[in-house]
């Protein structure tokens, strides 16, 4: 029976989470824990706001808006269509076709720059959504979401 001497090898990998990055320079976790309000970004809060407003309007018109998509983009395209105005758009409606359902697109940056606080932003998002959905359904925006226009 041959016995080889036990040679020291490389150290075993450390168990548990790493506390620093692989170059041993900084933390490997988020600076703000998920339960604090600063964890959510402005983009996340805006997406939640649009989701809630879109869900509220989809409950109001369940059959007519069953296949509608509500999308959020950062900024409007730089080259508007020839029939669109040259002003900064807050939202856009793309009618349905055979290849895709009806789409309502909201532009986050123009909406956020026009509002001073979250309540103002919520009202503006609801107004833009009701305008776009009203043009899709051929009804006035005040009939789509009356609460967004009072106040």
C-alpha positions in Angstrom: 0.0 0.0 0.0 1.5 3.3 -1.1 0.9 6.3 1.0 1.4 9.7 -0.5 2.1 12.6 1.7 -0.7 15.2 2.1 0.5 18.3 0.3 -1.2 21.6 1.1 -3.3 22.6 -1.9 -5.3 25.7 -2.7 -7.7 26.8 0.0 -11.2 25.5 -0.1 -13.8 27.8 -1.5 -15.5 30.0 1.2 -19.0 29.1 2.1 -21.7 31.7 2.3 -22.4 34.9 0.3 -19.5 37.0 -0.9 -19.2 40.3 0.8 -17.1 42.0 -1.8 -16.7 41.9 -5.5 -14.2 39.6 -7.1 -11.5 42.3 -7.0 -12.2 42.8 -3.3 -13.2 46.5 -3.9 -16.8 46.9 -2.9 -20.1 45.5 -1.9 -22.0 42.8 -4.0 -25.5 43.7 -2.8 -27.9 46.6 -3.2 -27.2 49.7 -1.1 -30.9 50.1 -0.3 -32.9 47.1 1.0 -36.1 46.3 -0.8 -38.4 47.3 2.0 -37.3 50.9 2.0 -39.0 53.4 -0.3 -35.8 54.4 -2.1 -35.4 50.9 -3.5 -37.9 51.5 -6.3 -36.8 53.7 -9.2 -38.9 56.5 -10.8 -39.3 54.2 -13.8 -40.7 51.4 -11.6 -43.1 53.7 -9.8 -44.3 55.1 -13.2 -44.8 51.6 -14.6 -46.9 50.7 -11.6 -48.9 53.9 -12.0 -49.6 53.1 -15.6 -50.5 49.5 -14.8 -53.0 50.6 -12.1 -54.6 53.2 -14.4 -54.8 50.8 -17.3 -56.3 48.0 -15.1 -58.9 50.4 -13.8 -60.0 51.4 -17.3 -59.9 47.7 -18.5 -62.4 46.9 -15.7 -64.6 49.7 -16.8 -64.7 48.4 -20.4 -63.9 44.7 -20.1 -65.0 43.4 -23.5 -63.9 46.4 -25.6 -60.4 46.6 -24.1 -59.8 42.9 -23.6 -57.0 42.7 -26.1 -55.6 46.2 -25.7 -51.9 46.6 -24.8 -50.7 49.5 -22.7 -47.0 50.2 -23.3 -44.5 52.6 -21.7 -41.6 54.1 -23.6 -39.0 56.6 -22.5 -39.4 59.3 -25.1 -41.5 59.7 -28.3 -39.8 59.0 -31.6 -37.8 61.9 -33.1 -39.5 61.7 -36.4 -43.3 61.9 -36.1 -45.6 60.7 -38.8 -46.6 63.3 -41.4 -50.1 63.5 -40.0 -48.9 64.1 -36.4 -48.1 67.5 -34.9 -44.5 68.5 -34.3 -45.1 69.0 -30.6 -43.9 66.6 -27.9 -46.3 63.7 -27.6 -47.4 62.4 -24.2 -49.1 59.3 -25.6 -50.1 57.6 -28.8 -52.7 55.1 -29.9 -52.0 52.5 -32.6 -55.2 50.9 -33.9 -55.5 47.1 -34.1 -54.5 45.2 -37.2 -54.3 41.5 -38.1 -50.8 41.3 -36.8 -51.2 43.0 -33.4 -53.9 44.2 -31.0 -54.7 47.9 -30.2 -51.8 49.6 -28.4 -51.7 52.6 -26.3 -48.2 54.0 -25.7 -47.3 56.4 -22.9 -44.1 58.4 -23.0 -42.6 58.5 -19.5 -40.1 61.4 -19.7 -42.5 64.0 -21.2 -45.2 63.1 -18.7 -42.9 63.3 -15.7 -41.3 66.6 -16.7 -44.7 68.2 -16.8 -45.7 67.2 -13.2 -44.5 68.6 -9.9 -45.6 65.6 -7.7 -47.0 62.1 -7.8 -50.7 63.1 -7.6 -50.4 65.5 -10.5 -48.6 62.7 -12.5 -51.3 60.2 -11.7 -54.0 62.6 -13.0 -52.0 63.4 -16.2 -51.5 59.7 -16.8 -55.2 59.0 -16.4 -56.1 61.9 -18.7 -53.7 60.8 -21.4 -54.9 57.2 -21.1 -58.5 58.2 -21.3 -57.8 60.4 -24.4 -56.1 57.6 -26.2 -58.7 55.0 -25.3 -61.5 57.4 -26.1 -60.0 57.8 -29.6 -59.8 54.1 -29.9 -63.4 53.5 -28.8 -64.8 56.7 -30.5 -66.2 58.2 -27.3 -65.2 61.4 -25.5 -62.4 61.1 -22.9 -64.6 62.5 -20.2 -66.8 59.4 -20.6 -63.9 57.0 -20.4 -62.6 58.2 -17.0 -64.8 61.0 -15.6 -62.8 61.2 -12.3 -59.6 62.1 -14.2 -61.3 65.3 -15.6 -62.9 66.6 -12.4 -60.9 68.4 -9.9 
